[in-house]
């Protein structure tokens, strides 16, 4: 049952969405159709400069959300006002591809986003010009893997959905067909 659930979005993409997308975009070759290449999750932990234990908690929470081990990210430059030096660990990141990517997108769209209060969809202006879409989540506790009682602080996270599309119009159509709520 779980195997069927995990690959349901991928199967739907291959069997239903890909032919519709090819027809809508006017592609004759099925390999021209844009697809999602990877999903990158990023969580900044500013308090990690003073307390390194907070970074460990954030890495574990991001690992639970993604289903794949998260890695700490380091500061690229020093900022004296925030007491951050170059090379300090100040966040966590994980890159999802393949089945885990489709599983995460499925959970994001069908489980996590309906739990957000007063949610009216994401902006269509968050594309980068090359077919990649970035969105921010204010509370990481919307994911069912996170136990609300054990959370010390509610953190936000960034989700970047990278597509093989060269333009934003085709990527927007792809993400809308994947049921991502974009206005």
N, CA, C and O of each residue as an XYZ file, in Angstrom:
732
protein
N       0.838     -1.206      0.000
C       0.000      0.000      0.000
C       0.875      1.258      0.000
O       0.626      2.189     -0.767
N       1.905      1.285      0.867
C       2.759      2.456      0.950
C       3.527      2.678     -0.360
O       3.730      3.817     -0.779
N       3.949      1.588     -0.998
C       4.667      1.700     -2.273
C       3.773      2.344     -3.322
O       4.234      3.164     -4.116
N       2.500      1.978     -3.328
C       1.547      2.551     -4.281
C       1.325      4.036     -3.989
O       1.256      4.853     -4.907
N       1.215      4.378     -2.697
C       0.992      5.770     -2.306
C       2.195      6.627     -2.677
O       2.031      7.755     -3.143
N       3.396      6.107     -2.478
C       4.604      6.892     -2.702
C       4.764      7.277     -4.167
O       5.186      8.392     -4.469
N       4.434      6.376     -5.071
C       4.666      6.635     -6.478
C       3.425      7.152     -7.199
O       3.430      7.261     -8.425
N       2.366      7.471     -6.461
C       1.123      7.872     -7.112
C       1.285      9.169     -7.910
O       0.760      9.264     -9.019
N       1.983     10.150     -7.388
C       2.170     11.411     -8.116
C       3.063     11.201     -9.332
O       2.818     11.784    -10.388
N       4.085     10.384     -9.195
C       4.980     10.104    -10.321
C       4.232      9.367    -11.429
O       4.384      9.692    -12.606
N       3.431      8.379    -11.054
C       2.642      7.641    -12.047
C       1.628      8.558    -12.718
O       1.423      8.485    -13.929
N       0.992      9.421    -11.927
C       0.026     10.359    -12.500
C       0.702     11.322    -13.462
O       0.132     11.680    -14.492
N       1.936     11.749    -13.122
C       2.679     12.628    -14.018
C       2.973     11.925    -15.338
O       2.751     12.484    -16.411
N       3.476     10.688    -15.250
C       3.834      9.951    -16.463
C       2.627      9.610    -17.325
O       2.692      9.707    -18.551
N       1.522      9.210    -16.691
C       0.366      8.712    -17.441
C      -0.642      9.776    -17.852
O      -1.230      9.676    -18.929
N      -0.857     10.797    -17.019
C      -1.892     11.791    -17.293
C      -1.324     13.172    -17.642
O      -1.664     13.755    -18.672
N      -0.460     13.679    -16.769
C      -0.010     15.065    -16.876
C       0.913     15.277    -18.073
O       0.779     16.269    -18.789
N       1.841     14.363    -18.292
C       2.810     14.523    -19.378
C       2.133     14.637    -20.744
O       2.481     15.542    -21.502
N       1.167     13.753    -21.101
C       0.488     13.924    -22.396
C      -0.303     15.230    -22.501
O      -0.305     15.874    -23.550
N      -0.974     15.617    -21.416
C      -1.739     16.879    -21.428
C      -0.809     18.078    -21.595
O      -1.115     19.015    -22.333
N       0.323     18.038    -20.908
C       1.289     19.124    -20.969
C       1.908     19.229    -22.367
O       2.117     20.328    -22.880
N       2.194     18.084    -22.970
C       2.757     18.077    -24.332
C       1.765     18.686    -25.318
O       2.149     19.438    -26.214
N       0.505     18.358    -25.145
C      -0.532     18.898    -26.038
C      -0.711     20.396    -25.811
O      -0.840     21.158    -26.769
N      -0.721     20.826    -24.537
C      -0.929     22.236    -24.209
C       0.227     23.110    -24.691
O       0.015     24.246    -25.115
N       1.441     22.582    -24.625
C       2.611     23.358    -25.028
C       2.987     23.155    -26.495
O       3.873     23.831    -27.018
N       2.312     22.228    -27.144
C       2.546     21.998    -28.570
C       3.817     21.234    -28.877
O       4.437     21.458    -29.917
N       4.221     20.325    -27.978
C       5.416     19.527    -28.204
C       5.038     18.205    -28.860
O       4.094     17.542    -28.431
N       5.776     17.821    -29.903
C       5.541     16.541    -30.562
C       6.351     15.440    -29.893
O       5.920     14.289    -29.840
N       7.517     15.793    -29.387
C       8.402     14.827    -28.760
C       8.145     14.797    -27.251
O       8.116     15.845    -26.607
N       7.961     13.605    -26.690
C       7.649     13.509    -25.255
C       8.822     13.924    -24.362
O       8.627     14.226    -23.184
N      10.034     13.938    -24.916
C      11.198     14.322    -24.130
C      11.349     15.838    -24.008
O      12.174     16.313    -23.228
N      10.578     16.587    -24.755
C      10.600     18.048    -24.644
C       9.761     18.546    -23.484
O       9.931     19.682    -23.042
N       8.865     17.723    -22.988
C       7.936     18.117    -21.936
C       8.714     18.410    -20.652
O       9.526     17.587    -20.228
N       8.479     19.574    -20.024
C       9.193     19.905    -18.782
C       8.774     18.982    -17.638
O       7.652     18.476    -17.606
N       9.688     18.777    -16.715
C       9.436     17.949    -15.546
C      10.190     18.535    -14.361
O      11.066     19.382    -14.533
N       9.850     18.084    -13.165
C      10.519     18.550    -11.949
C      11.818     17.771    -11.807
O      11.805     16.541    -11.771
N      12.940     18.482    -11.727
C      14.242     17.815    -11.617
C      14.638     17.574    -10.165
O      15.159     16.510     -9.827
N      14.387     18.577     -9.293
C      14.734     18.421     -7.879
C      13.943     19.400     -7.038
O      13.410     20.388     -7.543
N      13.874     19.116     -5.751
C      13.260     20.002     -4.769
C      14.285     20.205     -3.664
O      14.798     19.242     -3.094
N      14.581     21.473     -3.363
C      15.566     21.798     -2.327
C      14.834     22.441     -1.152
O      14.108     23.421     -1.322
N      15.032     21.880      0.043
C      14.451     22.433      1.267
C      15.570     23.086      2.062
O      16.642     22.503      2.231
N      15.321     24.296      2.548
C      16.325     25.041      3.289
C      15.690     25.635      4.540
O      14.597     26.198      4.485
N      16.384     25.505      5.663
C      15.888     26.072      6.916
C      17.026     26.866      7.556
O      18.058     26.295      7.910
N      16.845     28.160      7.703
C      17.841     28.989      8.359
C      17.650     28.939      9.859
O      16.524     28.998     10.352
N      18.754     28.830     10.587
C      18.699     28.768     12.049
C      19.649     29.835     12.575
O      20.826     29.567     12.816
N      19.133     31.042     12.750
C      19.954     32.162     13.194
C      20.496     31.984     14.592
O      21.587     32.465     14.897
N      19.746     31.294     15.459
C      20.179     31.105     16.845
C      21.358     30.161     16.962
O      21.962     30.062     18.030
N      21.700     29.462     15.885
C      22.800     28.494     15.920
C      24.136     29.165     16.181
O      25.082     28.499     16.603
N      24.241     30.463     15.942
C      25.493     31.185     16.206
C      25.793     31.199     17.703
O      26.959     31.151     18.096
N      24.757     31.263     18.549
C      24.950     31.258     19.992
C      24.829     29.859     20.600
O      25.555     29.521     21.535
N      23.904     29.044     20.063
C      23.631     27.722     20.645
C      23.632     26.676     19.535
O      22.709     26.632     18.722
N      24.652     25.844     19.497
C      24.805     24.855     18.425
C      23.785     23.719     18.522
O      23.550     23.026     17.533
N      23.174     23.514     19.698
C      22.170     22.456     19.861
C      20.925     22.744     19.033
O      20.257     21.819     18.572
N      20.613     24.013     18.845
C      19.436     24.386     18.050
C      19.593     23.956     16.598
O      18.614     23.605     15.939
N      20.813     23.982     16.105
C      21.073     23.531     14.744
C      20.817     22.030     14.614
O      20.245     21.577     13.623
N      21.241     21.268     15.613
C      21.007     19.821     15.604
C      19.529     19.488     15.592
O      19.102     18.563     14.900
N      18.745     20.239     16.355
C      17.293     20.031     16.384
C      16.689     20.357     15.007
O      15.835     19.622     14.511
N      17.133     21.447     14.407
C      16.617     21.837     13.092
C      16.979     20.809     12.023
O      16.164     20.500     11.153
N      18.202     20.279     12.087
C      18.618     19.254     11.124
C      17.740     18.013     11.266
O      17.316     17.436     10.265
N      17.467     17.600     12.503
C      16.614     16.419     12.730
C      15.194     16.651     12.247
O      14.591     15.756     11.655
N      14.644     17.845     12.491
C      13.281     18.142     12.039
C      13.193     18.173     10.518
O      12.235     17.661      9.939
N      14.184     18.769      9.874
C      14.206     18.812      8.410
C      14.387     17.405      7.834
O      13.831     17.087      6.782
N      15.153     16.576      8.511
C      15.324     15.181      8.097
C      14.002     14.433      8.177
O      13.686     13.644      7.286
N      13.221     14.670      9.235
C      11.904     14.019      9.357
C      10.953     14.480      8.262
O      10.209     13.675      7.703
N      10.974     15.770      7.956
C      10.079     16.305      6.927
C      10.432     15.746      5.562
O       9.546     15.351      4.804
N      11.717     15.709      5.241
C      12.164     15.316      3.908
C      12.234     13.803      3.719
O      12.081     13.315      2.599
N      12.460     13.062      4.787
C      12.658     11.630      4.651
C      14.060     11.297      4.163
O      14.317     10.187      3.696
N      14.952     12.251      4.271
C      16.339     12.097      3.818
C      17.203     12.977      4.714
O      16.764     14.045      5.142
N      18.411     12.545      4.998
C      19.293     13.259      5.924
C      19.598     14.678      5.443
O      20.027     14.877      4.307
N      19.375     15.651      6.309
C      19.689     17.048      6.017
C      21.134     17.327      6.412
O      21.675     16.684      7.311
N      21.747     18.281      5.741
C      23.130     18.649      6.043
C      23.174     20.097      6.526
O      22.410     20.932      6.041
N      24.057     20.402      7.472
C      24.195     21.793      7.927
C      24.815     22.655      6.836
O      25.655     22.190      6.065
N      24.394     23.917      6.778
C      24.980     24.868      5.831
C      25.812     25.874      6.612
O      25.521     26.178      7.769
N      26.848     26.381      5.965
C      27.772     27.298      6.628
C      27.616     28.716      6.090
O      27.242     28.918      4.935
N      27.907     29.681      6.936
C      27.846     31.083      6.539
C      28.952     31.383      5.531
O      30.089     30.945      5.701
N      28.614     32.129      4.485
C      29.604     32.457      3.452
C      30.449     33.663      3.826
O      31.594     33.788      3.391
N      29.874     34.561      4.643
C      30.663     35.711      5.061
C      30.313     36.109      6.488
O      29.251     35.762      7.006
N      31.206     36.826      7.096
C      31.028     37.263      8.481
C      30.101     38.463      8.557
O      30.162     39.366      7.723
N      29.240     38.463      9.569
C      28.365     39.601      9.842
C      28.467     39.875     11.342
O      27.933     39.126     12.159
N      29.151     40.944     11.686
C      29.432     41.245     13.092
C      28.166     41.529     13.887
O      28.074     41.146     15.054
N      27.190     42.191     13.280
C      25.953     42.539     13.981
C      25.197     41.297     14.452
O      24.518     41.337     15.478
N      25.311     40.194     13.705
C      24.618     38.952     14.068
C      25.536     37.958     14.770
O      25.132     36.836     15.073
N      26.783     38.381     15.029
C      27.787     37.528     15.665
C      28.003     36.236     14.875
O      28.099     35.150     15.448
N      28.077     36.376     13.553
C      28.278     35.234     12.665
C      29.625     35.398     11.974
O      29.952     36.472     11.469
N      30.399     34.318     11.959
C      31.688     34.325     11.272
C      31.629     33.400     10.064
O      30.786     32.505      9.995
N      32.517     33.621      9.129
C      32.603     32.770      7.955
C      32.873     31.326      8.378
O      33.771     31.061      9.178
N      32.089     30.398      7.832
C      32.278     28.984      8.138
C      31.432     28.474      9.286
O      31.405     27.268      9.530
N      30.731     29.359     10.006
C      29.853     28.915     11.088
C      28.630     28.217     10.502
O      28.123     28.629      9.459
N      28.155     27.172     11.158
C      26.961     26.471     10.699
C      25.731     27.264     11.148
O      25.514     27.474     12.341
N      24.930     27.703     10.167
C      23.791     28.575     10.469
C      22.475     28.105      9.838
O      21.493     28.848      9.854
N      22.437     26.908      9.292
C      21.205     26.438      8.678
C      21.310     24.973      8.297
O      22.314     24.311      8.558
N      20.238     24.482      7.666
C      20.203     23.089      7.219
C      19.548     23.044      5.846
O      18.682     23.858      5.528
N      19.977     22.082      5.042
C      19.481     21.974      3.677
C      19.404     20.511      3.279
O      20.186     19.687      3.755
N      18.453     20.189      2.400
C      18.348     18.840      1.844
C      17.835     18.953      0.408
O      16.947     19.756      0.121
N      18.399     18.146     -0.486
C      17.990     18.125     -1.884
C      17.312     16.795     -2.173
O      17.887     15.732     -1.941
N      16.093     16.859     -2.677
C      15.317     15.652     -2.975
C      15.227     15.446     -4.479
O      14.998     16.394     -5.230
N      15.406     14.214     -4.911
C      15.260     13.845     -6.320
C      14.508     12.525     -6.387
O      14.415     11.800     -5.397
N      13.971     12.220     -7.567
C      13.349     10.914     -7.801
C      12.093     10.681     -6.984
O      11.257     11.573     -6.841
N      11.965      9.470     -6.446
C      10.754      9.083     -5.715
C      10.525      9.931     -4.474
O       9.387     10.299     -4.184
N      11.587     10.249     -3.735
C      11.428     11.073     -2.527
C      10.924     12.462     -2.867
O      10.165     13.056     -2.100
N      11.338     12.980     -4.006
C      10.888     14.294     -4.449
C       9.380     14.269     -4.715
O       8.646     15.139     -4.244
N       8.927     13.270     -5.470
C       7.499     13.170     -5.768
C       6.681     12.913     -4.499
O       5.576     13.436     -4.353
N       7.227     12.108     -3.584
C       6.537     11.847     -2.323
C       6.395     13.137     -1.515
O       5.334     13.406     -0.951
N       7.473     13.941     -1.461
C       7.409     15.202     -0.727
C       6.392     16.157     -1.360
O       5.594     16.764     -0.647
N       6.410     16.295     -2.686
C       5.461     17.183     -3.360
C       4.027     16.749     -3.101
O       3.143     17.583     -2.908
N       3.799     15.440     -3.098
C       2.467     14.907     -2.832
C       2.023     15.260     -1.410
O       0.889     15.691     -1.201
N       2.927     15.074     -0.424
C       2.592     15.409      0.963
C       2.408     16.910      1.147
O       1.542     17.338      1.910
N       3.210     17.710      0.461
C       3.099     19.165      0.556
C       1.743     19.635      0.073
O       1.072     20.419      0.745
N       1.338     19.152     -1.099
C       0.091     19.619     -1.714
C      -1.140     19.058     -1.014
O      -2.106     19.790     -0.798
N      -1.128     17.786     -0.658
C      -2.345     17.130     -0.161
C      -2.482     17.097      1.347
O      -3.597     16.957      1.851
N      -1.379     17.221      2.094
C      -1.472     17.113      3.550
C      -1.072     18.415      4.249
O      -1.813     18.919      5.094
N       0.097     18.958      3.899
C       0.631     20.104      4.644
C      -0.086     21.412      4.324
O      -0.516     22.113      5.240
N      -0.224     21.754      3.047
C      -0.821     23.047      2.691
C      -2.286     23.192      3.113
O      -2.690     24.296      3.476
N      -3.101     22.131      3.084
C      -4.463     22.297      3.609
C      -4.513     22.612      5.106
O      -5.541     23.080      5.595
N      -3.433     22.366      5.838
C      -3.390     22.662      7.262
C      -3.058     24.119      7.553
O      -3.167     24.556      8.699
N      -2.656     24.879      6.538
C      -2.297     26.283      6.729
C      -3.573     27.113      6.812
O      -4.461     27.009      5.966
N      -3.638     27.924      7.835
C      -4.820     28.758      8.045
C      -4.789     29.972      7.120
O      -3.722     30.548      6.906
N      -5.911     30.364      6.578
C      -6.053     31.525      5.687
C      -5.094     31.454      4.503
O      -4.441     32.440      4.162
N      -5.015     30.295      3.887
C      -4.122     30.099      2.751
C      -4.910     30.253      1.460
O      -5.914     29.573      1.252
N      -4.450     31.149      0.595
C      -5.158     31.412     -0.653
C      -4.310     31.095     -1.879
O      -4.636     31.533     -2.982
N      -3.250     30.356     -1.705
C      -2.394     29.991     -2.819
C      -1.112     30.805     -2.832
O      -1.006     31.847     -2.186
N      -0.135     30.298     -3.590
C       1.146     30.978     -3.716
C       1.109     31.950     -4.878
O       0.301     31.802     -5.795
N       1.978     32.939     -4.841
C       2.073     33.937     -5.895
C       2.716     33.345     -7.140
O       3.622     32.517     -7.046
N       2.247     33.771     -8.301
C       2.825     33.321     -9.565
C       4.071     34.124     -9.920
O       4.689     33.879    -10.956
N       4.445     35.076     -9.075
C       5.605     35.932     -9.351
C       6.901     35.369     -8.760
O       7.938     36.027     -8.839
N       6.869     34.198     -8.183
C       8.045     33.649     -7.510
C       8.927     32.789     -8.405
O       9.725     31.993     -7.911
N       8.790     32.945     -9.703
C       9.660     32.225    -10.636
C      10.930     33.035    -10.851
O      10.921     34.256    -10.698
N      12.017     32.368    -11.204
C      13.301     33.041    -11.359
C      13.641     33.408    -12.801
O      14.713     33.962    -13.047
N      12.776     33.122    -13.747
C      13.053     33.438    -15.145
C      13.589     32.249    -15.920
O      13.677     32.298    -17.147
N      13.950     31.178    -15.219
C      14.480     29.977    -15.859
C      13.637     28.745    -15.552
O      14.083     27.619    -15.771
N      12.419     28.950    -15.045
C      11.515     27.837    -14.786
C      11.605     27.248    -13.397
O      11.029     26.187    -13.156
N      12.305     27.889    -12.467
C      12.407     27.396    -11.094
C      11.497     28.226    -10.201
O      11.395     29.441    -10.373
N      10.835     27.576     -9.248
C       9.850     28.239     -8.400
C      10.284     28.149     -6.937
O      10.660     27.077     -6.461
N      10.231     29.273     -6.232
C      10.595     29.325     -4.817
C       9.387     29.720     -3.991
O       8.627     30.612     -4.366
N       9.219     29.048     -2.866
C       8.123     29.400     -1.968
C       8.607     29.301     -0.534
O       9.535     28.553     -0.226
N       7.978     30.049      0.318
C       8.347     30.052      1.729
C       7.216     29.507      2.572
O       6.045     29.786      2.318
N       7.571     28.735      3.567
C       6.596     28.199      4.517
C       6.927     28.807      5.868
O       8.060     28.693      6.337
N       5.954     29.453      6.500
C       6.213     30.177      7.744
C       6.342     29.265      8.949
O       7.089     29.574      9.878
N       5.626     28.139      8.952
C       5.655     27.235     10.097
C       5.941     25.824      9.625
O       5.185     25.274      8.824
N       7.013     25.236     10.106
C       7.353     23.882      9.695
C       6.471     22.829     10.366
O       6.546     21.649     10.025
N       5.643     23.248     11.313
C       4.797     22.291     12.030
C       3.571     21.859     11.224
O       2.780     21.044     11.700
N       3.403     22.393     10.014
C       2.276     21.959      9.183
C       2.474     20.549      8.651
O       1.526     19.922      8.178
N       3.703     20.047      8.727
C       3.964     18.684      8.269
C       3.618     17.697      9.376
O       3.972     17.924     10.533
N       2.931     16.602      9.042
C       2.479     15.661     10.072
C       3.625     14.913     10.763
O       3.412     14.337     11.829
N       4.821     14.906     10.191
C       5.946     14.205     10.804
C       6.460     14.912     12.050
O       7.118     14.294     12.887
N       6.168     16.188     12.181
C       6.652     16.982     13.311
C       5.641     16.905     14.449
O       4.461     17.207     14.269
N       6.118     16.497     15.624
C       5.280     16.442     16.816
C       5.267     17.830     17.449
O       6.301     18.314     17.908
N       4.115     18.462     17.474
C       3.989     19.843     17.949
C       4.444     19.997     19.400
O       5.001     21.033     19.763
N       4.218     18.990     20.225
C       4.559     19.084     21.644
C       6.067     19.090     21.884
O       6.522     19.609     22.903
N       6.841     18.527     20.974
C       8.284     18.435     21.162
C       9.057     19.555     20.469
O      10.286     19.584     20.529
N       8.348     20.483     19.807
C       8.999     21.575     19.077
C       9.378     22.681     20.050
O       8.532     23.172     20.798
N      10.664     23.077     20.040
C      11.102     24.157     20.924
C      10.812     25.526     20.328
O      10.502     26.466     21.060
N      10.907     25.651     19.002
C      10.624     26.915     18.330
C      10.080     26.631     16.941
O      10.574     25.742     16.248
N       9.071     27.379     16.534
C       8.506     27.225     15.200
C       9.410     27.969     14.221
O       9.683     29.159     14.383
N       9.861     27.248     13.211
C      10.770     27.819     12.220
C      10.118     27.816     10.852
O       9.225     27.016     10.573
N      10.576     28.715     10.011
C      10.139     28.744      8.623
C      11.111     27.969      7.762
O      12.196     27.596      8.207
N      10.714     27.733      6.533
C      11.603     27.034      5.621
C      11.325     27.476      4.194
O      10.228     27.930      3.866
N      12.337     27.333      3.358
C      12.212     27.668      1.942
C      12.161     26.379      1.149
O      12.859     25.414      1.460
N      11.322     26.373      0.115
C      11.215     25.237     -0.789
C      11.466     25.768     -2.197
O      10.779     26.685     -2.647
N      12.444     25.196     -2.889
C      12.746     25.577     -4.265
C      12.458     24.369     -5.142
O      13.032     23.297     -4.951
N      11.558     24.555     -6.109
C      11.191     23.492     -7.039
C      11.868     23.795     -8.367
O      11.514     24.761     -9.042
N      12.835     22.978     -8.740
C      13.585     23.168     -9.980
C      12.962     22.310    -11.080
O      12.698     21.124    -10.884
N      12.735     22.926    -12.235
C      12.153     22.206    -13.360
C      13.117     22.224    -14.537
O      14.087     22.982    -14.554
N      12.835     21.379    -15.517
C      13.663     21.330    -16.720
C      13.215     22.359    -17.745
O      13.790     22.442    -18.831
N      12.207     23.133    -17.418
C      11.674     24.136    -18.333
C      12.640     25.305    -18.479
O      13.363     25.650    -17.544
N      12.644     25.906    -19.659
C      13.510     27.070    -19.891
C      12.786     28.380    -19.612
O      13.421     29.425    -19.469
N      11.463     28.326    -19.535
C      10.718     29.559    -19.298
C       9.692     29.345    -18.184
O       9.330     28.216    -17.851
N       9.239     30.461    -17.622
C       8.331     30.417    -16.492
C       6.923     29.979    -16.870
O       6.226     29.373    -16.056
N       6.504     30.272    -18.072
C       5.139     29.933    -18.503
C       4.920     28.415    -18.500
O       3.911     27.932    -17.987
N       5.861     27.675    -19.070
C       5.743     26.216    -19.108
C       5.867     25.631    -17.704
O       5.169     24.673    -17.372
N       6.746     26.198    -16.877
C       6.906     25.718    -15.507
C       5.650     25.974    -14.686
O       5.257     25.134    -13.876
N       5.017     27.128    -14.887
C       3.775     27.436    -14.191
C       2.697     26.427    -14.552
O       1.987     25.933    -13.676
N       2.572     26.122    -15.825
C       1.587     25.140    -16.276
C       1.875     23.767    -15.670
O       0.949     23.069    -15.259
N       3.144     23.374    -15.609
C       3.536     22.100    -15.011
C       3.143     22.042    -13.544
O       2.540     21.063    -13.103
N       3.477     23.080    -12.782
C       3.185     23.080    -11.348
C       1.688     23.146    -11.071
O       1.218     22.570    -10.090
N       0.939     23.834    -11.914
C      -0.512     23.864    -11.747
C      -1.121     22.497    -12.019
O      -2.084     22.101    -11.362
N      -0.560     21.769    -12.993
C      -1.058     20.428    -13.279
C      -0.679     19.437    -12.181
O      -1.343     18.414    -12.012
N       0.383     19.737    -11.437
C       0.753     18.927    -10.271
C      -0.054     19.315     -9.031
O       0.203     18.814     -7.936
N      -1.026     20.205     -9.206
C      -1.949     20.680     -8.158
C      -1.291     21.588     -7.124
O      -1.828     21.738     -6.027
N      -0.164     22.189     -7.429
C       0.417     23.172     -6.525
C      -0.455     24.426     -6.608
O      -0.659     24.957     -7.700
N      -0.971     24.904     -5.482
C      -1.921     26.031     -5.505
C      -1.242     27.371     -5.807
O      -0.826     28.085     -4.895
N      -1.136     27.699     -7.085
C      -0.540     28.962     -7.506
C      -1.638     29.836     -8.095
O      -2.354     29.406     -8.999
N      -1.777     31.061     -7.590
C      -2.833     31.963     -8.058
C      -2.488     32.523     -9.417
O      -3.258     33.304     -9.977
